[in-house]
């Protein structure tokens, strides 16, 4: 059974049936006009600005705090490396032995001291004084005087040794670890700032979606009013279809609005706030045309990949040079009551040579106040494992150097690609920002003219509502574009290391 229809010509509203709808439209229009005025003019005094939100976001970033702790740990490690590779003083009582000799209590002790200077060719100065004492007076006419034998004063130093270079490598690695920890902290600060702006841009884009869905829901309300004015009964297919579409549009808009409120609430929490009255309506202006162009003077040397490859090559060369195959050290000193030369005072000297698992040492003890002739020592050692490893070391060093050179070439190629990509993105963003600014001016002018015409009854509610929505959407698109410009500058800064 067909529903009864009015004879009103298509496209002509029936005034009597539109009175409730017109009232609804006027309320919605007034709401959006007030919303626009609040968002653009009045909200700035009540909403926190971007700088305050960013400060709260960084303060609540857990990873940033963790990296701050790691930077402090790296600083402690650098101080520890400095201590371990500086001068060192060791004092020792030696092993104290208590025993009985010929029914008398006795003990022996060998106190000593050693002072080492790793930075001065691993020079070491040592003193040891072996002493024996008993309670029967055999050593000193009834007195408990200690007997001192083989007391030594020694001085040793490296004539040919990789120790100095190895120490330099150790300290450089420690300095690098501290530098990288500080860079990681600064980099995380930049990355967290980028995440903040990404979240803010996403909220602006969600706001654009809400406005679009609100406009769709409003259009469906107008369509339903049109069907009602054309005389379709509520039970008709046409009326029910439009009614369901309108309900679905409202439900979709409400879901998106709730999702936006939830996202804003989470964003406020991450910024250290309990709630946000709305989104910031001003973004720090970034003129990409006035900003320094990426790839300028000094950027290439500070490009993260090139800087890391150059460091790896530099420290690799130092490490390989520090793996010396030949080591030669000299020792000298004085020995009091040297038992090797009948208890005389002696002057001692020696040399130690090692090369690829072969070691050779020679020494002499020359009496200074009589006694028998000088004593000589000689020793020889062979380590076949070290010989085989030494033969492979040269080939391994060559391969490592070649790998580091290839890594540097790869970094240089990546630099060229990155410069081209960043500059292209920058040009696209500048073009898009100009286009959005022109579009916003057109939509704002259209909204102003449409408002005047709507108040004069020239245009319909749907046309007026669309004009207002388009103006708001263009406004948030500009805000999102400004945020994207900030993200672009952060990305460009992340490509180079901090000064």
C-alpha positions, 0 to 999 in steps of 0.5 A: 500500500502506497503512502499518501504524499503531499503535492508539494513540488520537489525541492520545496519545503513545507513551512509548517512541518519545518518549524521544529527542525528550523528551531533545531538548526538555529540552536546548532548554528548558534552552538557552532558559532559560539564554539568557533568564537571560543576556539579562536578568540576566547580559549587562549586565556583558559587553555594551557599553551603548547610550551606548558603542555610540552614541559609537562609531557617531558617531565613525565617521560620515563625513558627520559629519566632513565637516560638521565640516570644512564648519563650519570652512570657513564660519568661515573664510569669515566671517572673510574677509568681515569682512576684505573689508568692513573697512578696507583699506590699499593701497600702490603704487609706481605705474608706474616709467618709465625713458627718455632725455631730451636725452641724459640718463637719466631716470625717473618714478614715481607712488607712492601710498597709499589707505586705505578705510573701507567701513563709514563710507559708503565713505570713502576717503583717497588720496595720490599723488605723481608724480615725475620725475628725470633725471641732468643736473641740469636740475631742480635746479642740477646736483643730481638733485632730483625734480620733483613735479607734481600731487601729490594728497591726496584724500578721497571719501565717499558721501552717498547710496549703497547700499554701506552696506546692501550691506555689511550684507547681505554680512556677514549672509549670511556670518553666516547661512552660518556658522550654517547650517553649524553647524546642519547639523553638529548636525542630522547628529549628531541624524540619525546618532543616529536612524540608530543607534537605527533599526539597533538597533530593526531588530536587536531586531525580527530577534531577535523573528523568530528566536525565532518561527521557532525556536518554529515549528521546535520545533513541527514537531519535536513534530509529527514525533514525534507522527506517528512515535508514531502508527505512520506509516512513514518512507516514508509521505506523512504522515511525509515531509510533516511531516519536510520541513516540520520541515527547512524550518522549521529551515532558515528559522530557521538562515537568519534566525539567520545573517542576524541574526549578520551584521547584528550584525557590521555594526552592531558594525563601524559602532560601532567594535567588532570584534564584539558578544557580544549586543545591549544589554538596557537602553535609556535609559528615555524617559517620553513623558508626562513629556517636554515636549510638542512645540508649546510656547512658543518651538517655533513660532518655531524651527520649521525651515520658519518660521525659514528663511522668516522669514530669507529674507523678512528678508534679501530685504527688506534686499537689495532696499532695498540696490539703491538707484537714486540714488547721490551721492558727494563728493570733496575734496582738495589738489593741489600743483603743479597743472598745470591752474592754472599749478603753483599749490597748489589745493583740489579738490572734486567731486560725482558723481550717478548714477540709473538709468543716467544719470551726472553729475559736476562738479568744480572746482580752486581755486588757493590761491597765485595762478595763473590762474583756477579750473578746472572739469570737467563730464561726463555719461553715459547707459547705456540698458541700465541704464535698461531694467533699472531699469524692470523692477527694481521689478516683480521686487522686488514678485514676490520679496516676494510669493513670500517671503510665500507661503513663510512662509504655507506654513511656518505651515500646515506647522507646524500639520500637524506639531504635529498629527502629532507629538502624535498619534504621541506618544499612539499610542506611549504607548498602545503602550508601556503595552500591551506592558508589560501584555502582557509581564507576562502572558507572564512570569507565564504562562512562570513558571506554565508552567515549574512545570507542565512540571516537574510534567508537567502541560503538554507540551513544546510548550506550555512552549516556546511560553510561553518564546518568547512571554516573550522575544518580548514582552521584545524588543518592549518594547526595540524600543518604547523605541527607537522612543520615543527616535526619536520625540523625535529626530524632534521635535527635528529639527523645530526649529532649535538654540538 
